[in-house]
Amino acid sequence: MLLSSQLATLGKSMHPVELKNVCKSYDKFVAVDNLSFSIPAGTMFGLLGPNGAGKTSTIRMMIGITMPDSGEVRMFGEPFRRDFLKRVGYLPEERGLYPKMKVVEQLVFIGELHGLSAAEARKRALAWGERLEIAESFQKKTNELSKGMQQKIQFIATLLHDPDFIIMDEPFSGLDPVNSKLLEDVLIDLRKQGKTILFSTHRMEQVEKLCDSICLVNKGKAVLAGELREVKARYGKNQVEITFEESNEGAFLQDDTMVRSLDRYEGHVLVRLAPGADAQKLLKTVTERSRVNKFELMEPSLEEIFIEVVGKTDA
């Protein structure tokens, strides 16, 4: 017989979540269409897509709120069972806090629902409160807190029972840059501890900083998936940032056949190369006509890839 510690190690060595050809429809609307992906243990996974793409429907099937019409959801290497939810933490996009209940009482109550004793739940809540710099608000009622403060309380509630698989649906909603960085640091620490995190958001810059791999869904289908580095490498270095000595220069690039598109900003321009264009030839053209302070060939951002892929699939 395996000891509990051996079972935990065995569970962590498997994919915490696997979706195999999952479909879900509501009347005639297809929300999720033959979707498959798996999340490696100890990684941060980005589930991305425009509004209405099927992200929330997918998450709900993962944790048994709804059942797929067909296909299979597996958790910790086995077909989904409700008792697996003891090892799952879920931060929904919509808050689920009691507005007139004191914060600390609410966190203790949520901890008890996850099987913690009241004393242990209070101890963990206070420790998280200190870490997230919100302990001074624990005696207040939820409706007395700002939107950002409420988001931090929901964040604590998600992590209180020390889950192995953590689902974060728009975790940075309502947060200023300082508190966003605070939560980012916590997520990075959790990944280092071996936790597996599914991260759903519209903020592509945070996905680029945090996620190891992604799945981009549109109209219920996976349209782009893989390790983030590999996904970006598929698109190559097809962008050039150019800073001219004079801020109003660079307009001549607009009509160059090597340029697919051009965005002009204060102090620099961002050029997207036409297919097959040679960046070295562009550099020669630019330096012949103007003084250049910077010419940097870059990969497209994830946001630009997102817009391009969604645009193509919509078309």
N, C-alpha and C positions, 0 to 999 in steps of 0.2 A: 504494500500500500504506500502511495506517495504522501509525504508530509505536506502540510499546507504551504510551507516555504517553497517546496519543489513544484507544487501545483502553480504557485504564483510565477515562478521562473518559467515553467512550461508555457503558461498563458502569454507571458510577455514575448516569448520567442516566436509566436505566431502573429499573423495579421490580426490586430484587434477588430477590424471590420473588413468584410468583403461583400460586395454587391455583385451578383451574377445575373445578368439579363433581366433586371428588375423593371417592371412596368406598373404604372398606376394611372387610372383614368377616373374622372369625375363626370358622370353622364357621358357626353360626347367629347369632352375636353381631355386630351392626353397630357397629363402633367409630367410623367416620367416615361421615357420611351426606350426600353431595352438598354438600360444603363448598367455598365459594369466598371468597377474599379476596386482596388484594395489599398489599404493604408498600412505601410510597414510600421512595426512597433518602434517606439521611441523617436518618431518623426513628427513634423508639423506639416499638415496637408491642407492645401487651400481648395475649397469647393467654391468655384466662382461662376458668375453668370449674371446677365441683366435681370431686371425685375420680371418675375413671371417665368423664369427659365426652368424652374422645378427644384431649386435648391432646398427650400423649406419642406416640400413634399418628400424629398429624398431623406432629409434628416429625420422626419417624423417616422418614416418606415424603418430607419436604422434602429430607433429606440422603441418601436412597438406601439407608437401612438396610432398609426394606421398600418394595415397589412398590404403588401404588394398584391396586385391582381395575378401576377405571374413572376417567375424568377425567384431568387433566394437571397436572403440576408443572413450572413454568418457573422458571429461575434466570438472573439477569442478562440477561433479555430473550430467552432461548432455551430449548428443551426441556432438561430436566435431563440433564447429563452428569457422570460421576464426576470428571472433571478440574476441574470447578468447585469441588470441595471444597477445593482449594488456597487458595481465597479465603474459606473459611468457618471460623469458630471455634465450637466447640460445648462448652458446659459442661453435662453431663448432671446430672439430679437425683441419681443414684447416682454416687458417686466412682469413678474408674477409675485410682487411683494404686497403685504397687507399695509395699506396706507396709514392706518391709525394705531398700529402696533409699534412698540418701542423696538429699535433696531436690534439690541442685544437679545431681547426676548424672542424676536422673530428668528434670529440666527440659531439660538438654542433649540427652538421648536423644529426648525428645518434639520438641524443636526440629529435630533431624536428620531425624526422620520427616516433618516438614513442609518439608524441603529446605534448612534452614539448615546452615551449617558449624558444627562443634563450638564454634569460637571465637566466632562470632557469636551462637549460642544462649546460651553462657555470659554473654556481654556483656549481652544483652537480659534474661536471667533475673536477673542481679545488679541491673540498673537497676530492674526491676519489684519486686525484693525490697526495695530501698531505698524505693521509692515506697509500697509496701504495708506497710512497717515490719515486715518479716519476714526480712530478710537474715541476722540473727544465727542463724536456725534452718536455714540452708541446708546445714550439715554434719551435721545430724541425719537420722535415718531417719524416714520418714513416720509409722510407727506410734508414734513418740515424741512426736508433736505432738497438740495438742488438736483437736477436731472443727472449731472455727472456723479454726485455723491451716491445717488440711488443705484447707478450703474456699478459703482465699486462695491456696494452692499450685495448686489446680485452676483457679482464676481466672486465674493467671499462665499456666498451660499452655494455656489457651484463647486467649490473646491474643499469645502469643510470636511467632507468624509474621505478625502484623500483618494479620489478616483484614479483608475489606470488609464481610462479613455475619456478625454475631455472634449466636449463640443462647444465651440464658441461662435455664436451667431451674432455678427456685428458687435463684438465686444467693446469697441471704442466709441460707440454711439454716445454723444453728449459730453465727451471728455475733451478737455483742453490739451495742448501739446505736452505739458508737464505730466499730467496724469496718464496720458496715453503712453508716454515713455515708461512710467512706473509699471503699468500693466504689461507692456512689452517685455520688460526685464523679468517679470514674474513668469511669463510664458516661456521665455528662454531658459530660465532656471528649471522649470518643470520638465522641459524636454531633456535637459542635461540629467535629470533624475530618472529618465527612462519612460516618462509619461508620453502617451500618444495624443496628439491634439488635432482635431479638425477645426479649421478656421474658415468661416464664411464671412465675406465682407465685400464692400464695393471699393475699399481703399487699397488700390493696387500697389502703392508705394510701401505699405506695410506688408503685403504679401511678398513683395520682392525681398524685404529685409528678413522676414521670419520663416517663410515656408521652404521646405525641402522639395516638395512635389505638389502638383496642382491637377485639378480636373476642371475644365471650363465647360459648362453645360449651356445649351441654348435650345429652347423649345423642347426640353426634356431629354435631349440627346447629348452625349459627350462629343464635343467638337474639337477639343485639344486636351491632351493629357500627357503626363510624364514628369520626370525630374525637372525642376525649374531651370537648372543650368542647360540641360539638354534641349528643353523647349525653346529657350532664347537663342541657343546656338543654331537651331533650324533656320532662323530668320537672318543669320549672318550679321556682319557689321555693315549695315546699309544706311547709316545716318552719319552726318558730319556736323559738328558744331564749329562755327567759324566766328571768331571775334576780330573785327576790323579796327584799324587805328581810328577811323572816323565812324561815328555811330550811325550815320545815314548811308553808309556804303553797303553794297551787297545786292542792291536792287537788280543789277544786271544779270544775276543768277536766275531770275525768274524765268527767262526765256531760253536758258541753256538746255540742250537736249539730254544732258547727263542728269538733270534734276527732275525728279518726279513731282516733288512738292517742296514748298519753302515756307517756313514760319519765321517772321522777323520779330525780334524782341529788342528791348532797350540794351544796346551794347553788343548783341550777337544775333546770329541767324542759325536756324536748325534746318539742315538740308536733308531730304530723303532722296537717296540716289535712285535713278531709273534702273530697271532690270538690266544687268550686264554692264553698268557704268563702271568706269575705272576711277577710283578715288584719287589716284596719283595724277591723272589727267585733269581732274577738277582742280586739284591743288595748283597745277601749273597754270591753268586758266585764271584762277583767282589771284595768284601772286603776280601775274603779268599785268593785271588791271588795278590792283589795289595793294595797300600795305596791310599785312595780316599779323595779328598778335597771337592767334591761336587757331589751329586746324586739327580737330580731334575726330577720328573715326570711331564710332560707337555702335553697340547693339541697340535695337529699339527697346524702349521701356515695355514692361508688361502691360501697362495701360494701352500703349499703342498697338501691341499685339492683340489685346482684348478687343479693341475697337475694330481692327482689321478683320479678325476671325468672325466676330459676331455680325459685322456688316456683310461679309461674304455669305454666311449661312442664312441671314435674313433675305438676301437677294435671291 
